[in-house]
Amino acid sequence: MFKEYREFQEELKPKGPPRTHKENGKVLQCNQGGYDWSFNDSEDKTCINFELSVPRFMDTSLLDVNLEPEYVRVLVKDKVTQLSFPEEILVERSTVQRSQITGHLVVCCPKARISEI
């Protein structure tokens, strides 16, 4: 019985943050919180807009956003949402906001390479 209890306690221990990349270098995508999300191009096609539907009345201090040129990683109450961008972005010129009406997290990321039409 004591052995079963120890095994149960081992299962409850946090396993640490999930990996961010596969062995071949590709970005792993995950949505532990099950939040709705979307990628949209801006009207002038120079930016990628990422929207994550977090609850409206959740405190902003519970959100942690990490932007990389290839992917975005958002921690929402210790639940990881990590998604790769369709194109490479400029991290230093990106903006992260919280919508005052819906409470959704909105990230506007300029594209690194703007394709000419």
N, CA, C and O atoms as CSV, one atom per row, in Angstrom:
chain,resi,resn,atom,element,x,y,z
A,1,MET,N,N,0.822,-1.197,0.000
A,1,MET,CA,C,0.000,0.000,0.000
A,1,MET,C,C,0.863,1.256,0.000
A,1,MET,O,O,0.544,2.226,-0.688
A,2,PHE,N,N,1.949,1.247,0.764
A,2,PHE,CA,C,2.818,2.410,0.820
A,2,PHE,C,C,3.489,2.646,-0.535
A,2,PHE,O,O,3.692,3.792,-0.937
A,3,LYS,N,N,3.833,1.556,-1.243
A,3,LYS,CA,C,4.447,1.665,-2.560
A,3,LYS,C,C,3.475,2.314,-3.546
A,3,LYS,O,O,3.886,3.145,-4.356
A,4,GLU,N,N,2.211,1.953,-3.490
A,4,GLU,CA,C,1.199,2.547,-4.360
A,4,GLU,C,C,1.040,4.030,-4.069
A,4,GLU,O,O,0.848,4.830,-4.984
A,5,TYR,N,N,1.120,4.395,-2.801
A,5,TYR,CA,C,0.998,5.804,-2.423
A,5,TYR,C,C,2.170,6.608,-2.992
A,5,TYR,O,O,1.969,7.713,-3.497
A,6,ARG,N,N,3.389,6.069,-2.916
A,6,ARG,CA,C,4.562,6.756,-3.461
A,6,ARG,C,C,4.433,6.917,-4.977
A,6,ARG,O,O,4.754,7.976,-5.516
A,7,GLU,N,N,3.975,5.891,-5.655
A,7,GLU,CA,C,3.792,5.986,-7.104
A,7,GLU,C,C,2.748,7.037,-7.448
A,7,GLU,O,O,2.899,7.766,-8.428
A,8,PHE,N,N,1.691,7.120,-6.650
A,8,PHE,CA,C,0.655,8.127,-6.866
A,8,PHE,C,C,1.216,9.532,-6.664
A,8,PHE,O,O,0.897,10.437,-7.434
A,9,GLN,N,N,2.045,9.725,-5.643
A,9,GLN,CA,C,2.656,11.021,-5.385
A,9,GLN,C,C,3.598,11.421,-6.516
A,9,GLN,O,O,3.673,12.599,-6.868
A,10,GLU,N,N,4.318,10.457,-7.088
A,10,GLU,CA,C,5.212,10.747,-8.208
A,10,GLU,C,C,4.427,11.236,-9.418
A,10,GLU,O,O,4.892,12.113,-10.146
A,11,GLU,N,N,3.237,10.673,-9.637
A,11,GLU,CA,C,2.405,11.088,-10.760
A,11,GLU,C,C,1.905,12.512,-10.587
A,11,GLU,O,O,1.706,13.221,-11.573
A,12,LEU,N,N,1.697,12.942,-9.342
A,12,LEU,CA,C,1.175,14.276,-9.083
A,12,LEU,C,C,2.227,15.368,-9.185
A,12,LEU,O,O,1.872,16.537,-9.328
A,13,LYS,N,N,3.505,15.030,-9.116
A,13,LYS,CA,C,4.562,16.038,-9.178
A,13,LYS,C,C,4.555,16.703,-10.545
A,13,LYS,O,O,4.345,16.043,-11.562
A,14,PRO,N,N,4.788,18.024,-10.567
A,14,PRO,CA,C,4.850,18.698,-11.863
A,14,PRO,C,C,6.032,18.172,-12.671
A,14,PRO,O,O,7.116,17.941,-12.134
A,15,LYS,N,N,5.805,17.989,-13.956
A,15,LYS,CA,C,6.816,17.403,-14.816
A,15,LYS,C,C,7.699,18.442,-15.471
A,15,LYS,O,O,8.583,18.080,-16.247
A,16,GLY,N,N,7.498,19.709,-15.192
A,16,GLY,CA,C,8.295,20.765,-15.803
A,16,GLY,C,C,7.651,21.270,-17.078
A,16,GLY,O,O,6.657,20.715,-17.548
A,17,PRO,N,N,8.224,22.326,-17.633
A,17,PRO,CA,C,7.639,22.891,-18.855
A,17,PRO,C,C,7.827,21.949,-20.035
A,17,PRO,O,O,8.808,21.208,-20.095
A,18,PRO,N,N,6.885,21.979,-20.972
A,18,PRO,CA,C,7.013,21.109,-22.144
A,18,PRO,C,C,8.164,21.569,-23.033
A,18,PRO,O,O,8.591,22.722,-22.971
A,19,ARG,N,N,8.653,20.660,-23.850
A,19,ARG,CA,C,9.733,21.010,-24.772
A,19,ARG,C,C,9.208,21.995,-25.805
A,19,ARG,O,O,8.016,22.014,-26.114
A,20,THR,N,N,10.121,22.821,-26.341
A,20,THR,CA,C,9.722,23.802,-27.335
A,20,THR,C,C,10.027,23.356,-28.760
A,20,THR,O,O,9.382,23.811,-29.705
A,21,HIS,N,N,11.005,22.467,-28.919
A,21,HIS,CA,C,11.403,22.039,-30.260
A,21,HIS,C,C,11.549,20.523,-30.329
A,21,HIS,O,O,11.835,19.865,-29.329
A,22,LYS,N,N,11.349,19.987,-31.524
A,22,LYS,CA,C,11.618,18.576,-31.782
A,22,LYS,C,C,13.127,18.400,-31.976
A,22,LYS,O,O,13.876,19.376,-31.998
A,23,GLU,N,N,13.556,17.158,-32.114
A,23,GLU,CA,C,14.971,16.880,-32.328
A,23,GLU,C,C,15.475,17.453,-33.642
A,23,GLU,O,O,16.650,17.803,-33.749
A,24,ASN,N,N,14.599,17.557,-34.656
A,24,ASN,CA,C,15.008,18.078,-35.958
A,24,ASN,C,C,14.933,19.606,-36.038
A,24,ASN,O,O,15.208,20.171,-37.097
A,25,GLY,N,N,14.568,20.290,-34.943
A,25,GLY,CA,C,14.545,21.747,-34.905
A,25,GLY,C,C,13.192,22.380,-35.152
A,25,GLY,O,O,13.059,23.596,-35.012
A,26,LYS,N,N,12.182,21.604,-35.516
A,26,LYS,CA,C,10.852,22.168,-35.741
A,26,LYS,C,C,10.198,22.537,-34.412
A,26,LYS,O,O,10.450,21.903,-33.388
A,27,VAL,N,N,9.365,23.560,-34.441
A,27,VAL,CA,C,8.684,24.037,-33.242
A,27,VAL,C,C,7.509,23.119,-32.924
A,27,VAL,O,O,6.706,22.801,-33.801
A,28,LEU,N,N,7.413,22.696,-31.663
A,28,LEU,CA,C,6.265,21.914,-31.210
A,28,LEU,C,C,5.122,22.857,-30.885
A,28,LEU,O,O,5.336,23.892,-30.256
A,29,GLN,N,N,3.921,22.518,-31.301
A,29,GLN,CA,C,2.760,23.349,-31.013
A,29,GLN,C,C,1.906,22.672,-29.950
A,29,GLN,O,O,1.711,21.457,-29.982
A,30,CYS,N,N,1.397,23.461,-29.007
A,30,CYS,CA,C,0.517,22.909,-27.979
A,30,CYS,C,C,-0.446,23.995,-27.511
A,30,CYS,O,O,-0.170,25.189,-27.627
A,31,ASN,N,N,-1.577,23.549,-26.982
A,31,ASN,CA,C,-2.595,24.442,-26.449
A,31,ASN,C,C,-3.193,23.760,-25.220
A,31,ASN,O,O,-4.301,23.227,-25.274
A,32,GLN,N,N,-2.451,23.782,-24.113
A,32,GLN,CA,C,-2.870,23.076,-22.908
A,32,GLN,C,C,-4.156,23.635,-22.324
A,32,GLN,O,O,-4.957,22.885,-21.766
A,33,GLY,N,N,-4.368,24.939,-22.443
A,33,GLY,CA,C,-5.560,25.555,-21.880
A,33,GLY,C,C,-6.795,25.384,-22.742
A,33,GLY,O,O,-7.909,25.611,-22.271
A,34,GLY,N,N,-6.624,24.989,-23.992
A,34,GLY,CA,C,-7.756,24.816,-24.897
A,34,GLY,C,C,-8.380,26.129,-25.334
A,34,GLY,O,O,-9.569,26.169,-25.652
A,35,TYR,N,N,-7.603,27.205,-25.356
A,35,TYR,CA,C,-8.136,28.517,-25.745
A,35,TYR,C,C,-8.230,28.622,-27.263
A,35,TYR,O,O,-7.413,28.050,-27.985
A,36,ASP,N,N,-9.227,29.353,-27.737
A,36,ASP,CA,C,-9.366,29.621,-29.166
A,36,ASP,C,C,-8.302,30.631,-29.571
A,36,ASP,O,O,-7.965,31.528,-28.798
A,37,TRP,N,N,-7.777,30.486,-30.774
A,37,TRP,CA,C,-6.740,31.389,-31.255
A,37,TRP,C,C,-6.891,31.571,-32.756
A,37,TRP,O,O,-7.546,30.775,-33.429
A,38,SER,N,N,-6.270,32.640,-33.275
A,38,SER,CA,C,-6.311,32.868,-34.717
A,38,SER,C,C,-5.116,33.703,-35.150
A,38,SER,O,O,-4.617,34.538,-34.396
A,39,PHE,N,N,-4.664,33.461,-36.383
A,39,PHE,CA,C,-3.660,34.271,-37.061
A,39,PHE,C,C,-4.358,34.973,-38.218
A,39,PHE,O,O,-5.066,34.332,-38.995
A,40,ASN,N,N,-4.165,36.281,-38.338
A,40,ASN,CA,C,-4.736,37.046,-39.439
A,40,ASN,C,C,-3.682,38.002,-39.967
A,40,ASN,O,O,-2.859,38.505,-39.201
A,41,ASP,N,N,-3.699,38.255,-41.269
A,41,ASP,CA,C,-2.839,39.280,-41.847
A,41,ASP,C,C,-3.509,40.641,-41.677
A,41,ASP,O,O,-4.736,40.743,-41.676
A,42,SER,N,N,-2.692,41.686,-41.533
A,42,SER,CA,C,-3.246,43.034,-41.477
A,42,SER,C,C,-3.738,43.417,-42.872
A,42,SER,O,O,-3.476,42.708,-43.844
A,43,GLU,N,N,-4.444,44.530,-42.963
A,43,GLU,CA,C,-5.023,44.937,-44.247
A,43,GLU,C,C,-3.948,45.220,-45.295
A,43,GLU,O,O,-4.140,44.940,-46.479
A,44,ASP,N,N,-2.800,45.785,-44.850
A,44,ASP,CA,C,-1.736,46.092,-45.805
A,44,ASP,C,C,-0.741,44.943,-45.973
A,44,ASP,O,O,0.275,45.103,-46.650
A,45,LYS,N,N,-1.019,43.793,-45.369
A,45,LYS,CA,C,-0.221,42.563,-45.498
A,45,LYS,C,C,1.205,42.702,-44.963
A,45,LYS,O,O,2.078,41.940,-45.378
A,46,THR,N,N,1.471,43.646,-44.056
A,46,THR,CA,C,2.820,43.814,-43.504
A,46,THR,C,C,2.947,43.235,-42.101
A,46,THR,O,O,4.061,43.104,-41.592
A,47,CYS,N,N,1.835,42.886,-41.467
A,47,CYS,CA,C,1.855,42.372,-40.095
A,47,CYS,C,C,1.019,41.098,-39.985
A,47,CYS,O,O,0.094,40.859,-40.762
A,48,ILE,N,N,1.382,40.293,-38.990
A,48,ILE,CA,C,0.586,39.128,-38.617
A,48,ILE,C,C,-0.048,39.437,-37.276
A,48,ILE,O,O,0.652,39.774,-36.321
A,49,ASN,N,N,-1.359,39.326,-37.193
A,49,ASN,CA,C,-2.068,39.560,-35.939
A,49,ASN,C,C,-2.439,38.217,-35.325
A,49,ASN,O,O,-3.098,37.390,-35.955
A,50,PHE,N,N,-2.008,38.017,-34.089
A,50,PHE,CA,C,-2.310,36.798,-33.345
A,50,PHE,C,C,-3.269,37.164,-32.231
A,50,PHE,O,O,-3.017,38.097,-31.468
A,51,GLU,N,N,-4.376,36.427,-32.136
A,51,GLU,CA,C,-5.369,36.686,-31.088
A,51,GLU,C,C,-5.618,35.406,-30.306
A,51,GLU,O,O,-5.887,34.354,-30.885
A,52,LEU,N,N,-5.524,35.507,-28.980
A,52,LEU,CA,C,-5.772,34.382,-28.086
A,52,LEU,C,C,-6.956,34.734,-27.213
A,52,LEU,O,O,-6.939,35.756,-26.526
A,53,SER,N,N,-7.988,33.900,-27.230
A,53,SER,CA,C,-9.229,34.180,-26.506
A,53,SER,C,C,-9.121,33.728,-25.054
A,53,SER,O,O,-9.569,32.641,-24.691
A,54,VAL,N,N,-8.522,34.581,-24.235
A,54,VAL,CA,C,-8.467,34.289,-22.799
A,54,VAL,C,C,-9.722,34.866,-22.144
A,54,VAL,O,O,-10.343,35.767,-22.707
A,55,PRO,N,N,-10.107,34.369,-20.972
A,55,PRO,CA,C,-11.309,34.875,-20.321
A,55,PRO,C,C,-11.238,36.382,-20.053
A,55,PRO,O,O,-10.174,36.921,-19.746
A,56,ARG,N,N,-12.361,37.035,-20.172
A,56,ARG,CA,C,-12.429,38.489,-20.091
A,56,ARG,C,C,-12.005,39.031,-18.729
A,56,ARG,O,O,-11.326,40.055,-18.661
A,57,PHE,N,N,-12.387,38.372,-17.661
A,57,PHE,CA,C,-12.124,38.917,-16.335
A,57,PHE,C,C,-10.872,38.326,-15.685
A,57,PHE,O,O,-10.664,38.494,-14.483
A,58,MET,N,N,-10.046,37.642,-16.457
A,58,MET,CA,C,-8.786,37.121,-15.932
A,58,MET,C,C,-7.797,38.279,-15.774
A,58,MET,O,O,-7.699,39.143,-16.646
A,59,ASP,N,N,-7.074,38.289,-14.667
A,59,ASP,CA,C,-6.111,39.343,-14.414
A,59,ASP,C,C,-4.950,39.232,-15.404
A,59,ASP,O,O,-4.497,38.130,-15.714
A,60,THR,N,N,-4.477,40.369,-15.894
A,60,THR,CA,C,-3.404,40.392,-16.871
A,60,THR,C,C,-2.097,39.872,-16.289
A,60,THR,O,O,-1.236,39.406,-17.036
A,61,SER,N,N,-1.932,39.941,-14.987
A,61,SER,CA,C,-0.694,39.446,-14.367
A,61,SER,C,C,-0.570,37.923,-14.473
A,61,SER,O,O,0.510,37.383,-14.233
A,62,LEU,N,N,-1.638,37.227,-14.824
A,62,LEU,CA,C,-1.604,35.780,-14.997
A,62,LEU,C,C,-1.159,35.374,-16.398
A,62,LEU,O,O,-1.066,34.184,-16.697
A,63,LEU,N,N,-0.885,36.356,-17.258
A,63,LEU,CA,C,-0.454,36.101,-18.628
A,63,LEU,C,C,1.032,36.406,-18.775
A,63,LEU,O,O,1.511,37.426,-18.281
A,64,ASP,N,N,1.758,35.527,-19.450
A,64,ASP,CA,C,3.170,35.741,-19.745
A,64,ASP,C,C,3.396,35.407,-21.210
A,64,ASP,O,O,3.184,34.270,-21.632
A,65,VAL,N,N,3.830,36.404,-21.993
A,65,VAL,CA,C,4.001,36.236,-23.438
A,65,VAL,C,C,5.487,36.233,-23.769
A,65,VAL,O,O,6.236,37.108,-23.333
A,66,ASN,N,N,5.900,35.240,-24.544
A,66,ASN,CA,C,7.275,35.148,-25.022
A,66,ASN,C,C,7.233,35.065,-26.539
A,66,ASN,O,O,6.701,34.106,-27.099
A,67,LEU,N,N,7.793,36.069,-27.202
A,67,LEU,CA,C,7.819,36.101,-28.666
A,67,LEU,C,C,9.200,35.716,-29.167
A,67,LEU,O,O,10.213,36.203,-28.666
A,68,GLU,N,N,9.231,34.853,-30.142
A,68,GLU,CA,C,10.444,34.463,-30.848
A,68,GLU,C,C,10.165,34.695,-32.332
A,68,GLU,O,O,9.000,34.775,-32.722
A,69,PRO,N,N,11.199,34.805,-33.172
A,69,PRO,CA,C,10.948,35.028,-34.611
A,69,PRO,C,C,10.107,33.946,-35.274
A,69,PRO,O,O,9.432,34.212,-36.269
A,70,GLU,N,N,10.137,32.727,-34.735
A,70,GLU,CA,C,9.419,31.628,-35.371
A,70,GLU,C,C,8.124,31.245,-34.672
A,70,GLU,O,O,7.247,30.647,-35.295
A,71,TYR,N,N,7.983,31.575,-33.386
A,71,TYR,CA,C,6.804,31.125,-32.646
A,71,TYR,C,C,6.454,32.084,-31.513
A,71,TYR,O,O,7.254,32.937,-31.129
A,72,VAL,N,N,5.237,31.924,-30.985
A,72,VAL,CA,C,4.776,32.664,-29.816
A,72,VAL,C,C,4.456,31.639,-28.732
A,72,VAL,O,O,3.891,30.581,-29.006
A,73,ARG,N,N,4.826,31.969,-27.503
A,73,ARG,CA,C,4.558,31.100,-26.356
A,73,ARG,C,C,3.876,31.944,-25.293
A,73,ARG,O,O,4.421,32.952,-24.843
A,74,VAL,N,N,2.663,31.523,-24.890
A,74,VAL,CA,C,1.883,32.259,-23.901
A,74,VAL,C,C,1.582,31.318,-22.734
A,74,VAL,O,O,1.055,30.223,-22.926
A,75,LEU,N,N,1.923,31.758,-21.533
A,75,LEU,CA,C,1.567,31.034,-20.314
A,75,LEU,C,C,0.340,31.705,-19.725
A,75,LEU,O,O,0.375,32.885,-19.376
A,76,VAL,N,N,-0.734,30.958,-19.617
A,76,VAL,CA,C,-1.977,31.456,-19.037
A,76,VAL,C,C,-2.281,30.576,-17.828
A,76,VAL,O,O,-2.695,29.427,-17.980
A,77,LYS,N,N,-2.075,31.115,-16.632
A,77,LYS,CA,C,-2.293,30.344,-15.401
A,77,LYS,C,C,-1.567,28.999,-15.462
A,77,LYS,O,O,-2.164,27.954,-15.201
A,78,ASP,N,N,-0.274,29.028,-15.809
A,78,ASP,CA,C,0.598,27.857,-15.885
A,78,ASP,C,C,0.178,26.845,-16.945
A,78,ASP,O,O,0.609,25.693,-16.889
A,79,LYS,N,N,-0.639,27.236,-17.895
A,79,LYS,CA,C,-0.997,26.395,-19.044
A,79,LYS,C,C,-0.322,27.006,-20.275
A,79,LYS,O,O,-0.444,28.206,-20.520
A,80,VAL,N,N,0.379,26.192,-21.035
A,80,VAL,CA,C,1.178,26.670,-22.163
A,80,VAL,C,C,0.375,26.609,-23.453
A,80,VAL,O,O,-0.254,25.599,-23.768
A,81,THR,N,N,0.412,27.714,-24.193
A,81,THR,CA,C,-0.077,27.754,-25.563
A,81,THR,C,C,1.101,28.197,-26.413
A,81,THR,O,O,1.581,29.322,-26.275
A,82,GLN,N,N,1.569,27.323,-27.290
A,82,GLN,CA,C,2.724,27.619,-28.132
A,82,GLN,C,C,2.376,27.301,-29.570
A,82,GLN,O,O,2.003,26.176,-29.901
A,83,LEU,N,N,2.504,28.316,-30.429
A,83,LEU,CA,C,2.131,28.168,-31.838
A,83,LEU,C,C,3.206,28.782,-32.715
A,83,LEU,O,O,3.799,29.801,-32.360
A,84,SER,N,N,3.458,28.164,-33.854
A,84,SER,CA,C,4.449,28.707,-34.776
A,84,SER,C,C,3.771,29.687,-35.727
A,84,SER,O,O,2.630,29.484,-36.142
A,85,PHE,N,N,4.494,30.753,-36.065
A,85,PHE,CA,C,3.985,31.759,-36.986
A,85,PHE,C,C,4.043,31.237,-38.418
A,85,PHE,O,O,4.905,30.420,-38.742
A,86,PRO,N,N,3.130,31.701,-39.283
A,86,PRO,CA,C,3.190,31.295,-40.687
A,86,PRO,C,C,4.429,31.853,-41.400
A,86,PRO,O,O,4.907,31.265,-42.369
A,87,GLU,N,N,4.947,32.993,-40.915
A,87,GLU,CA,C,6.145,33.614,-41.477
A,87,GLU,C,C,7.008,34.131,-40.327
A,87,GLU,O,O,6.534,34.266,-39.200
A,88,GLU,N,N,8.265,34.416,-40.616
A,88,GLU,CA,C,9.158,34.960,-39.598
A,88,GLU,C,C,8.760,36.409,-39.291
A,88,GLU,O,O,8.371,37.161,-40.184
A,89,ILE,N,N,8.865,36.786,-37.999
A,89,ILE,CA,C,8.441,38.122,-37.567
A,89,ILE,C,C,9.618,38.905,-36.987
A,89,ILE,O,O,10.687,38.351,-36.732
A,90,LEU,N,N,9.397,40.213,-36.784
A,90,LEU,CA,C,10.350,41.081,-36.102
A,90,LEU,C,C,9.888,41.240,-34.659
A,90,LEU,O,O,8.884,41.901,-34.393
A,91,VAL,N,N,10.615,40.639,-33.740
A,91,VAL,CA,C,10.204,40.623,-32.337
A,91,VAL,C,C,10.282,42.012,-31.717
A,91,VAL,O,O,9.385,42.406,-30.971
A,92,GLU,N,N,11.345,42.760,-32.015
A,92,GLU,CA,C,11.563,44.053,-31.366
A,92,GLU,C,C,10.533,45.114,-31.754
A,92,GLU,O,O,10.391,46.111,-31.047
A,93,ARG,N,N,9.818,44.925,-32.849
A,93,ARG,CA,C,8.803,45.891,-33.279
A,93,ARG,C,C,7.383,45.403,-33.023
A,93,ARG,O,O,6.424,46.067,-33.416
A,94,SER,N,N,7.236,44.273,-32.382
A,94,SER,CA,C,5.914,43.701,-32.111
A,94,SER,C,C,5.268,44.366,-30.904
A,94,SER,O,O,5.954,44.873,-30.016
A,95,THR,N,N,3.936,44.358,-30.883
A,95,THR,CA,C,3.191,44.922,-29.752
A,95,THR,C,C,2.241,43.871,-29.191
A,95,THR,O,O,1.644,43.088,-29.931
A,96,VAL,N,N,2.116,43.872,-27.871
A,96,VAL,CA,C,1.223,42.948,-27.177
A,96,VAL,C,C,0.226,43.782,-26.403
A,96,VAL,O,O,0.613,44.643,-25.614
A,97,GLN,N,N,-1.071,43.532,-26.625
A,97,GLN,CA,C,-2.127,44.288,-25.959
A,97,GLN,C,C,-3.221,43.348,-25.492
A,97,GLN,O,O,-3.319,42.199,-25.921
A,98,ARG,N,N,-4.019,43.867,-24.619
A,98,ARG,CA,C,-5.206,43.156,-24.162
A,98,ARG,C,C,-6.409,43.978,-24.596
A,98,ARG,O,O,-6.486,45.168,-24.289
A,99,SER,N,N,-7.336,43.371,-25.296
A,99,SER,CA,C,-8.524,44.078,-25.764
A,99,SER,C,C,-9.368,44.502,-24.566
A,99,SER,O,O,-9.652,43.693,-23.683
A,100,GLN,N,N,-9.767,45.772,-24.537
A,100,GLN,CA,C,-10.572,46.272,-23.421
A,100,GLN,C,C,-12.019,45.799,-23.505
A,100,GLN,O,O,-12.714,45.751,-22.490
A,101,ILE,N,N,-12.469,45.456,-24.681
A,101,ILE,CA,C,-13.859,45.030,-24.844
A,101,ILE,C,C,-14.016,43.539,-24.582
A,101,ILE,O,O,-14.858,43.133,-23.780
A,102,THR,N,N,-13.205,42.717,-25.256
A,102,THR,CA,C,-13.357,41.263,-25.143
A,102,THR,C,C,-12.407,40.631,-24.132
A,102,THR,O,O,-12.669,39.526,-23.655
A,103,GLY,N,N,-11.317,41.304,-23.797
A,103,GLY,CA,C,-10.324,40.742,-22.894
A,103,GLY,C,C,-9.332,39.835,-23.589
A,103,GLY,O,O,-8.434,39.303,-22.937
A,104,HIS,N,N,-9.465,39.639,-24.897
A,104,HIS,CA,C,-8.566,38.765,-25.633
A,104,HIS,C,C,-7.170,39.377,-25.717
A,104,HIS,O,O,-7.009,40.597,-25.699
A,105,LEU,N,N,-6.183,38.521,-25.808
A,105,LEU,CA,C,-4.800,38.939,-25.977
A,105,LEU,C,C,-4.545,39.124,-27.462
A,105,LEU,O,O,-4.791,38.209,-28.249
A,106,VAL,N,N,-4.053,40.300,-27.860
A,106,VAL,CA,C,-3.816,40.614,-29.265
A,106,VAL,C,C,-2.344,40.973,-29.434
A,106,VAL,O,O,-1.837,41.878,-28.771
A,107,VAL,N,N,-1.662,40.255,-30.331
A,107,VAL,CA,C,-0.249,40.495,-30.608
A,107,VAL,C,C,-0.121,40.880,-32.074
A,107,VAL,O,O,-0.511,40.111,-32.953
A,108,CYS,N,N,0.425,42.068,-32.347
A,108,CYS,CA,C,0.642,42.545,-33.711
A,108,CYS,C,C,2.134,42.430,-34.003
A,108,CYS,O,O,2.952,43.078,-33.350
A,109,CYS,N,N,2.487,41.600,-34.993
A,109,CYS,CA,C,3.885,41.290,-35.290
A,109,CYS,C,C,4.202,41.664,-36.736
A,109,CYS,O,O,3.634,41.078,-37.657
A,110,PRO,N,N,5.109,42.637,-36.955
A,110,PRO,CA,C,5.517,42.941,-38.331
A,110,PRO,C,C,6.284,41.777,-38.946
A,110,PRO,O,O,7.062,41.109,-38.265
A,111,LYS,N,N,6.064,41.539,-40.224
A,111,LYS,CA,C,6.750,40.458,-40.920
A,111,LYS,C,C,8.196,40.845,-41.176
A,111,LYS,O,O,8.494,42.007,-41.452
A,112,ALA,N,N,9.096,39.872,-41.086
A,112,ALA,CA,C,10.514,40.114,-41.350
A,112,ALA,C,C,10.753,40.297,-42.835
A,112,ALA,O,O,11.535,41.160,-43.234
A,113,ARG,N,N,10.098,39.503,-43.652
A,113,ARG,CA,C,10.243,39.590,-45.108
A,113,ARG,C,C,8.868,39.857,-45.701
A,113,ARG,O,O,7.998,38.986,-45.716
A,114,ILE,N,N,8.694,41.063,-46.183
A,114,ILE,CA,C,7.414,41.416,-46.784
A,114,ILE,C,C,7.476,41.026,-48.258
A,114,ILE,O,O,8.277,41.560,-49.026
A,115,SER,N,N,6.614,40.085,-48.636
A,115,SER,CA,C,6.594,39.637,-50.032
A,115,SER,C,C,5.875,40.662,-50.878
A,115,SER,O,O,4.821,41.177,-50.504
A,116,GLU,N,N,6.466,40.950,-52.031
A,116,GLU,CA,C,5.870,41.932,-52.936
A,116,GLU,C,C,4.779,41.268,-53.761
A,116,GLU,O,O,4.924,40.132,-54.213
A,117,ILE,N,N,3.701,41.984,-53.946
A,117,ILE,CA,C,2.576,41.457,-54.709
A,117,ILE,C,C,2.614,42.021,-56.118
A,117,ILE,O,O,1.748,41.704,-56.933
